[in-house]
Amino acid sequence: MLMKYIWDVDNGWSRHMTGLKELLKNFCFIDGDYVSFTGDEKGGKIVGIGDVVSEALTLENVNYVPELCYNLMSVSQVSDKGISVPTTWNKTKRNRGTKQRRVGRFSNTDE
């Protein structure tokens, strides 16, 4: 499934999130918050947390939200670990209400 390999990157997200539990190592279930995401007013509930490990990058504390149909990488979480986010990642625009935000895409293709 292509979703495994594509991560949307944005400085507007406060945490990493995925809808694919099988991506998560060191997984544990939690009773987390409800979150909303673009295009889905209902959103979903964080029910777990774990790490995504690849040759390119390790993302710690990735929230598992079963209703999420894509992977979200938080620029602030990555930056807090001292990793700079390359400006060369494919930049696209995504609408959020009436505003447009710059986002990027990261591909973890080492599987």
N, CA, C and O of each residue as an XYZ file, in Angstrom:
444
protein
N       0.848     -1.185      0.000
C       0.000      0.000      0.000
C       0.887      1.240      0.000
O       1.800      1.355      0.818
N       0.624      2.149     -0.899
C       1.439      3.348     -1.052
C       1.482      4.192      0.209
O       2.498      4.830      0.485
N       0.397      4.211      0.986
C       0.346      5.028      2.195
C       1.521      4.744      3.122
O       1.983      5.649      3.817
N       2.013      3.510      3.148
C       3.131      3.155      4.016
C       4.352      4.014      3.744
O       5.125      4.315      4.654
N       4.521      4.404      2.506
C       5.763      5.018      2.095
C       5.717      6.536      1.994
O       6.757      7.166      1.802
N       4.556      7.129      2.117
C       4.426      8.572      1.953
C       4.021      9.205      3.283
O       3.077      8.762      3.937
N       4.745     10.238      3.664
C       4.433     11.017      4.862
C       4.231     12.461      4.448
O       5.122     13.062      3.848
N       3.079     13.026      4.757
C       2.858     14.449      4.550
C       3.561     15.194      5.673
O       3.446     14.828      6.842
N       4.287     16.240      5.311
C       5.105     17.001      6.259
C       4.543     18.413      6.351
O       4.296     19.055      5.330
N       4.339     18.899      7.582
C       3.778     20.240      7.755
C       4.182     20.783      9.115
O       4.284     20.039     10.090
N       4.411     22.084      9.168
C       4.741     22.702     10.452
C       3.497     23.044     11.257
O       3.617     23.575     12.361
N       2.314     22.759     10.741
C       1.076     23.026     11.464
C       0.624     21.880     12.354
O      -0.237     22.073     13.213
N       1.184     20.699     12.166
C       0.797     19.555     12.990
C       1.681     19.498     14.214
O       2.899     19.650     14.115
N       1.081     19.282     15.364
C       1.851     19.263     16.608
C       2.411     17.884     16.928
O       3.249     17.749     17.819
N       1.957     16.860     16.211
C       2.433     15.498     16.492
C       2.384     14.630     15.242
O       1.602     14.867     14.322
N       3.250     13.613     15.241
C       3.229     12.631     14.158
C       1.998     11.737     14.352
O       1.633     11.413     15.482
N       1.361     11.342     13.239
C       0.208     10.444     13.316
C       0.187      9.517     12.106
O       0.638      9.880     11.019
N      -0.346      8.316     12.313
C      -0.539      7.359     11.230
C      -1.809      6.560     11.483
O      -2.271      6.443     12.618
N      -2.364      6.015     10.410
C      -3.502      5.115     10.513
C      -3.097      3.657     10.342
O      -3.952      2.771     10.326
N      -1.798      3.407     10.214
C      -1.292      2.043      9.999
C      -0.538      1.545     11.227
O       0.618      1.908     11.446
N      -1.188      0.725     12.012
C      -0.578      0.192     13.237
C       0.668     -0.633     12.928
O       1.610     -0.654     13.720
N       0.678     -1.318     11.773
C       1.814     -2.191     11.448
C       3.113     -1.419     11.220
O       4.184     -2.025     11.209
N       3.048     -0.108     11.039
C       4.267      0.700     10.902
C       4.952      0.945     12.240
O       6.119      1.335     12.280
N       4.231      0.718     13.336
C       4.709      1.147     14.651
C       5.442      0.045     15.403
O       4.927     -1.059     15.584
N       6.648      0.369     15.833
C       7.438     -0.496     16.717
C       7.246      0.022     18.144
O       6.844      1.170     18.334
N       7.527     -0.807     19.139
C       7.381     -0.413     20.550
C       5.980      0.138     20.809
O       5.811      1.115     21.539
N       4.984     -0.498     20.206
C       3.607     -0.003     20.265
C       2.961     -0.298     21.605
O       3.161     -1.366     22.182
N       2.182      0.660     22.096
C       1.326      0.407     23.254
C       0.016      1.170     23.072
O      -0.013      2.265     22.510
N      -1.060      0.566     23.559
C      -2.363      1.213     23.494
C      -2.434      2.307     24.543
O      -1.892      2.167     25.639
N      -3.112      3.409     24.196
C      -3.341      4.500     25.140
C      -4.775      4.997     24.965
O      -5.416      4.734     23.947
N      -5.259      5.709     25.957
C      -6.564      6.363     25.874
C      -6.292      7.826     25.592
O      -6.257      8.646     26.509
N      -6.098      8.154     24.312
C      -5.659      9.486     23.919
C      -6.788     10.438     23.597
O      -7.968     10.135     23.772
N      -6.386     11.597     23.121
C      -7.309     12.667     22.761
C      -7.989     12.383     21.428
O      -7.561     11.523     20.659
N      -9.047     13.121     21.179
C      -9.644     13.156     19.849
C      -8.917     14.218     19.043
O      -8.583     15.281     19.566
N      -8.673     13.935     17.776
C      -7.986     14.879     16.900
C      -8.808     15.054     15.628
O      -9.558     14.164     15.226
N      -8.652     16.215     15.005
C      -9.307     16.439     13.717
C      -8.228     16.553     12.661
O      -7.089     16.912     12.961
N      -8.587     16.246     11.427
C      -7.644     16.381     10.333
C      -8.361     16.915      9.121
O      -9.582     16.813      9.006
N      -7.589     17.487      8.215
C      -8.119     18.145      7.028
C      -9.059     17.233      6.249
O      -8.743     16.073      5.984
N     -10.213     17.772      5.891
C     -11.145     17.031      5.061
C     -12.064     16.096      5.817
O     -12.915     15.451      5.205
N     -11.919     16.002      7.139
C     -12.758     15.107      7.925
C     -13.109     15.801      9.229
O     -12.311     15.815     10.166
N     -14.307     16.378      9.290
C     -14.724     17.091     10.491
C     -14.774     16.175     11.701
O     -14.506     16.610     12.821
N     -15.112     14.912     11.487
C     -15.254     13.960     12.582
C     -13.912     13.663     13.243
O     -13.833     13.551     14.466
N     -12.861     13.536     12.444
C     -11.545     13.231     12.993
C     -11.462     11.813     13.512
O     -12.076     10.901     12.959
N     -10.702     11.633     14.577
C     -10.528     10.312     15.146
C      -9.910     10.389     16.523
O      -9.560     11.468     17.000
N      -9.779      9.240     17.159
C      -9.239      9.162     18.514
C      -7.867      8.508     18.482
O      -7.670      7.500     17.802
N      -6.927      9.075     19.210
C      -5.608      8.467     19.367
C      -5.765      7.285     20.312
O      -6.148      7.451     21.470
N      -5.464      6.084     19.807
C      -5.644      4.880     20.618
C      -4.335      4.147     20.880
O      -4.322      3.127     21.568
N      -3.233      4.662     20.334
C      -1.949      4.012     20.553
C      -0.808      4.936     20.209
O      -0.997      6.011     19.639
N       0.399      4.485     20.573
C       1.603      5.263     20.291
C       2.762      4.296     20.073
O       2.817      3.229     20.684
N       3.681      4.679     19.200
C       4.844      3.846     18.922
C       5.857      4.615     18.099
O       5.735      5.827     17.920
N       6.854      3.908     17.601
C       7.921      4.514     16.810
C       7.903      3.943     15.396
O       7.618      2.762     15.197
N       8.206      4.785     14.424
C       8.388      4.339     13.042
C       9.880      4.381     12.763
O      10.506      5.438     12.844
N      10.444      3.232     12.434
C      11.884      3.120     12.232
C      12.160      2.771     10.778
O      11.641      1.784     10.257
N      12.988      3.593     10.122
C      13.425      3.301      8.758
C      14.898      3.678      8.659
O      15.447      4.293      9.574
N      15.533      3.316      7.562
C      16.932      3.692      7.369
C      17.091      5.197      7.269
O      18.106      5.748      7.694
N      16.096      5.862      6.712
C      16.180      7.305      6.491
C      15.961      8.108      7.762
O      16.596      9.145      7.948
N      15.076      7.651      8.639
C      14.662      8.468      9.770
C      13.903      7.614     10.769
O      13.192      6.686     10.383
N      14.048      7.919     12.047
C      13.231      7.300     13.083
C      12.310      8.357     13.659
O      12.765      9.404     14.119
N      11.025      8.087     13.633
C      10.039      8.984     14.227
C       9.569      8.367     15.535
O       8.998      7.277     15.545
N       9.810      9.065     16.632
C       9.396      8.581     17.948
C       8.043      9.178     18.310
O       7.663     10.246     17.831
N       7.332      8.464     19.164
C       6.042      8.948     19.677
C       5.059      9.287     18.559
O       4.483     10.375     18.523
N       4.884      8.341     17.658
C       3.919      8.499     16.570
C       2.564      8.010     17.071
O       2.440      6.878     17.540
N       1.564      8.856     16.973
C       0.223      8.514     17.441
C      -0.501      7.656     16.411
O      -0.443      7.919     15.210
N      -1.184      6.624     16.906
C      -1.979      5.750     16.046
C      -3.445      6.177     16.118
O      -4.065      6.144     17.181
N      -3.982      6.576     14.968
C      -5.377      6.998     14.839
C      -5.987      6.145     13.728
O      -5.770      6.434     12.551
N      -6.748      5.096     14.075
C      -7.243      4.161     13.058
C      -8.027      4.815     11.924
O      -8.010      4.314     10.800
N      -8.710      5.921     12.196
C      -9.525      6.583     11.174
C      -8.695      7.368     10.160
O      -9.220      7.788      9.129
N      -7.432      7.566     10.433
C      -6.572      8.378      9.571
C      -6.177      7.590      8.323
O      -5.741      6.443      8.424
N      -6.328      8.200      7.155
C      -6.043      7.523      5.883
C      -4.723      7.959      5.268
O      -4.465      7.666      4.100
N      -3.880      8.654      6.029
C      -2.575      9.082      5.539
C      -1.645      9.251      6.729
O      -2.086      9.208      7.877
N      -0.364      9.441      6.461
C       0.643      9.603      7.512
C       1.014     11.074      7.630
O       1.201     11.752      6.620
N       1.120     11.566      8.849
C       1.443     12.967      9.097
C       2.737     13.075      9.887
O       2.871     12.473     10.952
N       3.692     13.844      9.367
C       4.953     14.084     10.063
C       4.975     15.534     10.541
O       4.796     16.463      9.753
N       5.193     15.711     11.828
C       5.231     17.041     12.426
C       6.631     17.631     12.321
O       7.591     17.050     12.826
N       6.750     18.784     11.666
C       8.042     19.459     11.551
C       8.566     19.823     12.933
O       9.763     19.692     13.190
N       7.692     20.279     13.829
C       8.155     20.682     15.158
C       8.710     19.499     15.942
O       9.705     19.658     16.649
N       8.102     18.319     15.843
C       8.631     17.146     16.537
C       9.986     16.737     15.972
O      10.882     16.364     16.728
N      10.144     16.800     14.662
C      11.422     16.459     14.034
C      12.479     17.489     14.422
O      13.607     17.125     14.754
N      12.124     18.763     14.383
C      13.066     19.834     14.727
C      13.496     19.761     16.185
O      14.646     20.057     16.509
N      12.576     19.366     17.071
C      12.912     19.226     18.491
C      14.000     18.188     18.718
O      14.701     18.231     19.729
N      14.146     17.254     17.783
C      15.194     16.227     17.865
C      16.493     16.691     17.215
O      17.456     15.929     17.130
N      16.521     17.948     16.754
C      17.733     18.490     16.146
C      17.900     18.151     14.680
O      18.985     18.316     14.123
N      16.835     17.678     14.047
C      16.892     17.324     12.630
C      16.301     18.474     11.829
O      15.181     18.911     12.091
N      17.060     18.963     10.853
C      16.522     20.032     10.015
C      15.686     19.422      8.900
O      16.007     18.354      8.379
N      14.629     20.101      8.550
C      13.736     19.630      7.499
C      14.194     20.241      6.183
O      14.160     21.462      6.029
N      14.622     19.415      5.229
C      15.115     19.943      3.952
C      14.041     20.714      3.204
O      12.893     20.278      3.121
N      14.416     21.847      2.668
C      13.466     22.629      1.879
C      13.293     22.037      0.488
O      12.466     22.514     -0.288
N      14.062     21.006      0.167
C      13.959     20.384     -1.153
C      12.887     19.306     -1.212
O      12.616     18.777     -2.290
N      12.262     18.963     -0.069
C      11.177     17.995     -0.132
C      10.105     18.563     -1.039
O       9.863     19.770     -1.043
N       9.465     17.705     -1.802
C       8.463     18.151     -2.777
C       7.407     19.008     -2.102
O       6.631     18.521     -1.280
N       7.382     20.274     -2.452
C       6.417     21.175     -1.827
C       5.131     21.199     -2.636
O       5.140     21.329     -3.860
N       4.045     21.074     -1.928
C       2.734     21.170     -2.544
C       1.890     22.098     -1.685
O       2.304     22.493     -0.595
N       0.737     22.435     -2.166
C      -0.161     23.271     -1.371
C      -1.381     22.455     -0.992
O      -1.913     21.695     -1.801
N      -1.811     22.617      0.229
C      -3.019     21.953      0.695
C      -3.933     23.020      1.281
O      -3.493     23.856      2.070
N      -5.182     22.991      0.901
C      -6.138     23.958      1.437
C      -6.576     23.548      2.831
O      -6.857     22.377      3.088
N      -6.632     24.503      3.709
C      -7.208     24.313      5.045
C      -8.153     25.478      5.253
O      -7.729     26.577      5.611
N      -9.419     25.240      5.032
C     -10.375     26.335      5.085
C     -10.086     27.294      3.951
O     -10.027     26.887      2.791
N      -9.907     28.565      4.275
C      -9.610     29.556      3.245
C      -8.120     29.800      3.096
O      -7.703     30.532      2.199
N      -7.309     29.201      3.959
C      -5.861     29.413      3.907
C      -5.194     28.283      3.141
O      -5.684     27.154      3.117
N      -4.082     28.601      2.523
C      -3.260     27.568      1.901
C      -1.969     27.468      2.687
O      -1.388     28.482      3.072
N      -1.519     26.243      2.925
C      -0.292     26.024      3.679
C       0.670     25.235      2.818
O       0.265     24.426      1.984
N       1.932     25.480      3.031
C       2.965     24.706      2.349
C       3.165     23.402      3.107
O       3.317     23.392      4.329
N       3.161     22.329      2.379
C       3.468     21.033      2.965
C       4.469     20.333      2.069
O       4.677     20.740      0.925
N       5.079     19.299      2.574
C       6.012     18.518      1.789
C       5.648     17.055      1.873
O       4.682     16.671      2.532
N       6.434     16.251      1.197
C       6.241     14.806      1.237
C       7.571     14.151      1.512
O       8.599     14.559      0.972
N       7.552     13.135      2.351
C       8.740     12.365      2.670
C       8.425     10.918      2.360
O       7.346     10.429      2.696
N       9.341     10.240      1.730
C       9.127      8.852      1.354
C      10.129      7.967      2.068
O      11.338      8.170      1.954
N       9.619      6.963      2.820
C      10.508      5.987      3.441
C      10.431      4.700      2.634
O       9.573      3.850      2.870
N      11.340      4.572      1.681
C      11.261      3.477      0.709
C      12.205      2.320      1.007
O      12.527      1.544      0.107
N      12.651      2.190      2.247
C      13.625      1.141      2.543
C      12.986     -0.189      2.896
O      13.712     -1.127      3.225
N      11.671     -0.321      2.844
C      11.031     -1.592      3.186
C      11.083     -2.560      2.037
O      10.590     -3.682      2.152
